[in-house]
Amino acid sequence: MADTRVTLCGIELQNPVIPASGTFGFGYEFADWYDIRCLGSISLKGTTWEPRFGNETPRVAECAAGMLNAVGLQNPGARRVIDEELPKLAKCYDKPVMANISGFSVEEYQKTAALFDGAPQVGWLEVNVSCPNVHGGGMSFGTSPKQAAAVTRAVRAATKKPVLVKLSPNVTDVAEMAKACEAEGADGVTLINTLLGMRIDMRTRRPVLKNNTGGLSGPAVFPVALRMVWQVAAAVDIPVVGMGGVTTAEDVIEMMLAGATAVEVGAANLTDPCACRDIIEDLPRVMEKYGVRSLSEIIKGVKPWQKT
């Protein structure tokens, strides 16, 4: 019988499939479609210290093999997520979840992390370092190893929960970013976040998105994501959670062969609300097809071809 269990930072998951932040709301919304208890975990919608309305519309645009988004972290704020959203989720999901947190200063990250540290439903903190640093000229925390390290250090000091840092692909050396976070106490890293892109309306001759640019996700980014997961897994000694264009059970296995311990599914949830369920149900068949008896076995150690 196929064994789909994996262990992420000391917490066992029934399977490695996790809906990615920003594509699955706060989880309970999808319980009308299927029993979400089948999921390995859930990465909650990105949350900031204060409520955010997000960017002006239009903020989503379709493109070949994917989509662009510039939603802008719309969320009700950390306190309301803990007081209102998590109790709703608890009625239909009883496993540990990931709280995806963001901030516009190191202090905001730390305050938000400390608040979620007291939430028993939260198993991990997934720290999104793609926000612009309002005190540092607007540069994203995730494009500077020094700034990413500072955020990691602050969050690590604010919580006893495992800390996973979500890395941006919009950098020269993603492995360097991962090592900087590992050095400051990160228990794992998740990658990739979206790639920066844009579309132009041929009629108006202006960008489709009000924000001009947005994050590209979907099947188009899978080969890039796979390459970065492979690079990072070979460079650090902490677990890697892979994501980026995952749509099938085969993609999950491929991500794990590249070094991922678990796999997040993002844009696929927006085109098919049952995507994660279908991937999980298909995993045993794909495992049997490729002679994989246990998923935990294929992620142990760095493969010879993985050394860089």
C-alpha positions in Angstrom: 0.0 0.0 0.0 1.3 3.5 -0.9 2.5 5.5 2.1 1.9 9.2 1.4 2.9 10.4 4.9 5.7 13.0 5.3 7.1 14.9 8.3 7.6 18.6 8.0 9.6 20.2 10.9 8.6 17.5 13.3 4.9 17.5 12.4 3.5 14.5 10.5 1.2 15.2 7.4 -1.1 12.5 6.1 0.1 13.6 2.6 2.4 16.3 1.3 -0.3 18.4 -0.5 -1.0 21.8 0.9 -3.1 24.5 -0.8 -0.9 27.6 -1.2 -1.6 30.9 0.6 -3.8 33.3 -1.4 -5.4 30.6 -3.4 -7.5 28.9 -0.7 -8.9 31.7 1.4 -9.0 30.6 5.1 -9.8 27.0 4.1 -13.4 26.6 5.3 -14.7 28.2 2.1 -13.7 25.0 0.2 -15.5 22.7 2.6 -18.7 23.2 0.5 -16.9 21.4 -2.3 -15.3 18.4 -0.5 -14.1 17.1 2.8 -11.0 19.3 3.3 -9.7 17.0 6.0 -8.0 15.0 3.2 -5.5 17.9 2.9 -2.0 17.5 4.3 -2.3 21.0 5.7 -3.5 24.5 4.6 -1.5 27.6 4.1 -3.9 30.4 5.2 -4.4 33.6 3.3 -1.6 36.0 3.7 -2.1 38.0 6.9 -0.7 41.4 8.1 -0.8 43.1 11.5 -3.3 45.6 10.3 -6.3 45.0 7.9 -5.6 45.7 4.3 -8.0 46.4 1.4 -5.4 45.5 -1.2 -4.6 47.1 -4.5 -7.0 48.8 -6.8 -8.7 46.8 -9.5 -8.2 45.3 -12.0 -5.7 43.2 -10.1 -6.0 39.8 -11.8 -5.2 39.0 -15.5 -5.2 35.8 -17.4 -2.2 34.8 -19.6 -1.1 31.7 -21.5 -0.5 28.8 -19.1 -1.0 30.9 -16.0 -2.3 34.1 -14.5 -1.0 37.4 -13.1 -2.2 38.9 -9.8 -1.5 42.1 -7.9 -4.1 41.6 -5.1 -2.0 43.4 -2.6 -2.5 41.1 0.5 -6.1 41.9 1.1 -6.9 40.5 4.6 -8.8 41.4 7.8 -5.7 41.7 10.0 -4.1 39.2 12.3 -6.4 39.7 15.3 -9.6 39.0 13.3 -8.0 36.0 11.6 -7.3 34.5 15.0 -10.6 35.5 16.6 -13.0 34.9 13.6 -11.4 32.9 10.7 -9.6 30.2 12.6 -12.7 29.2 14.7 -14.6 28.8 11.4 -11.9 26.6 10.0 -11.8 24.5 13.2 -15.3 23.3 12.5 -14.3 21.5 9.4 -10.5 20.9 9.7 -8.7 19.6 12.7 -5.1 19.4 11.6 -2.3 22.0 12.1 -2.3 24.8 9.5 0.3 27.3 8.3 -0.2 30.9 9.1 1.2 32.9 6.3 2.4 36.3 7.7 3.6 39.5 6.0 4.8 42.9 7.1 6.1 46.2 6.0 8.7 46.4 8.7 10.7 44.0 10.8 8.6 45.1 13.8 5.4 44.2 12.0 6.6 40.7 11.2 7.6 40.2 14.8 4.3 41.4 16.3 2.3 39.3 13.9 4.4 36.2 14.6 4.0 36.7 18.3 0.3 36.9 18.0 0.0 33.7 15.9 2.4 31.9 18.4 -0.6 31.7 20.7 -2.9 30.1 18.2 -3.1 26.3 18.9 -4.4 25.5 15.4 -1.2 26.9 13.8 1.5 24.4 13.3 4.0 26.5 11.3 4.5 30.1 10.5 5.1 30.7 6.8 6.9 34.1 6.5 6.3 35.9 3.2 9.3 38.1 2.6 8.0 39.5 -0.7 6.6 42.7 1.0 8.4 46.1 0.4 10.2 47.4 3.4 8.7 50.8 4.1 11.7 51.8 6.2 14.2 50.6 3.5 13.2 52.5 0.4 10.5 50.0 -0.7 12.8 47.2 -1.6 11.3 43.8 -1.0 12.7 42.0 2.1 13.0 38.9 -0.1 15.5 40.4 -2.6 18.2 41.1 0.0 19.8 38.3 2.0 20.5 40.8 4.8 16.9 41.9 5.1 15.5 38.4 4.8 17.9 37.4 7.6 16.7 40.2 9.7 13.1 39.2 9.3 13.9 35.6 10.0 15.8 36.5 13.2 13.0 38.7 14.5 10.3 36.1 13.8 12.4 33.3 15.3 12.7 35.3 18.5 8.9 35.8 18.6 7.7 32.2 18.3 8.4 28.6 19.4 6.6 27.3 16.3 8.5 26.1 13.2 9.4 29.0 10.9 9.2 28.6 7.2 10.5 31.5 5.1 8.7 31.9 1.7 11.3 32.9 -0.9 10.9 35.1 -3.9 12.2 33.8 -7.3 13.0 37.4 -8.4 16.6 37.2 -7.2 20.0 36.5 -8.6 20.8 33.6 -6.3 17.8 31.9 -4.4 20.2 29.5 -2.7 22.0 32.4 -1.1 18.7 33.7 0.2 17.8 30.3 1.7 21.2 30.0 3.4 20.8 33.5 4.9 17.5 32.5 6.4 18.8 29.1 7.6 21.7 30.9 9.4 19.2 33.0 11.4 17.1 30.1 12.6 14.6 29.2 9.9 13.3 25.7 10.3 12.5 25.4 6.6 11.9 27.4 3.4 9.0 27.5 0.9 9.4 28.4 -2.7 8.7 29.8 -5.2 6.6 32.8 -4.8 5.3 34.4 -8.0 7.5 35.7 -10.8 7.2 39.3 -11.7 5.4 39.9 -15.0 2.9 42.1 -16.9 0.4 42.2 -19.7 -0.6 45.2 -21.9 -4.1 45.8 -23.3 -3.7 46.3 -27.1 -6.7 48.6 -27.3 -5.8 51.0 -24.5 -2.1 50.5 -24.9 -1.8 50.4 -21.1 -1.0 47.6 -18.7 -3.9 45.4 -17.9 -3.3 45.5 -14.2 -3.9 48.8 -12.3 -0.6 48.1 -10.5 1.2 47.7 -13.9 3.0 44.5 -12.9 1.9 41.4 -11.0 3.0 38.0 -9.9 2.9 35.2 -12.6 1.7 31.8 -11.4 0.4 28.7 -13.0 1.8 25.8 -15.1 4.2 28.2 -17.0 6.4 28.6 -13.9 6.7 24.9 -13.0 10.1 24.3 -14.6 11.6 27.4 -13.0 10.2 26.5 -9.6 11.5 22.9 -9.9 15.0 24.2 -10.7 15.0 26.6 -7.7 13.7 23.8 -5.4 16.6 21.6 -6.6 19.1 24.4 -6.0 17.9 25.3 -2.6 17.5 21.6 -1.4 21.2 21.1 -2.3 22.3 24.2 -0.5 20.6 24.0 2.9 20.0 21.3 5.6 16.5 22.4 6.4 13.3 21.1 4.7 12.1 22.7 1.5 8.4 23.1 0.6 8.1 23.3 -3.2 5.4 25.2 -5.2 4.9 26.9 -8.5 2.7 25.6 -11.3 1.8 22.3 -9.6 -1.3 20.8 -11.1 -1.0 17.0 -11.0 0.1 14.2 -8.8 3.1 13.7 -11.2 4.1 17.3 -10.4 4.1 16.5 -6.7 6.4 13.5 -7.1 8.7 15.5 -9.4 8.9 18.3 -6.8 9.8 15.8 -4.1 12.4 14.2 -6.3 14.0 17.6 -6.6 14.2 17.8 -2.8 10.8 19.0 -1.6 9.5 17.6 1.7 6.0 18.9 1.0 4.3 20.6 -2.0 1.9 23.5 -2.2 -0.7 23.9 -4.9 -1.6 27.4 -5.9 -3.2 28.7 -9.1 -4.8 25.3 -9.8 -7.3 26.0 -6.9 -8.5 29.0 -8.7 -9.4 27.1 -11.9 -10.7 24.0 -10.2 -11.7 24.2 -6.5 -11.3 20.4 -6.2 -7.7 20.4 -7.6 -6.0 19.5 -4.3 -8.5 16.7 -3.5 -8.0 15.2 -7.0 -4.2 15.3 -6.7 -4.3 13.6 -3.4 -6.6 10.9 -4.6 -4.4 10.3 -7.6 -1.1 10.1 -5.6 -1.3 6.3 -4.9 -1.8 5.5 -8.6 1.2 7.6 -9.6 3.3 6.2 -6.8 2.6 2.7 -8.0 3.2 3.6 -11.6 6.8 4.8 -10.8 7.5 2.2 -8.1 7.4 4.6 -5.1 6.2 2.8 -2.0 6.8 5.6 0.5 7.0 9.4 -0.2 9.3 9.9 2.7 11.9 7.6 1.1 12.3 9.7 -2.0 13.1 12.9 -0.1 15.8 11.5 2.2 19.2 12.9 1.4 20.6 14.8 -1.6 20.7 12.8 -4.8 24.1 12.6 -6.6 22.8 14.7 -9.5 21.6 17.3 -7.1 25.1 18.5 -6.0 26.0 21.8 -7.5 
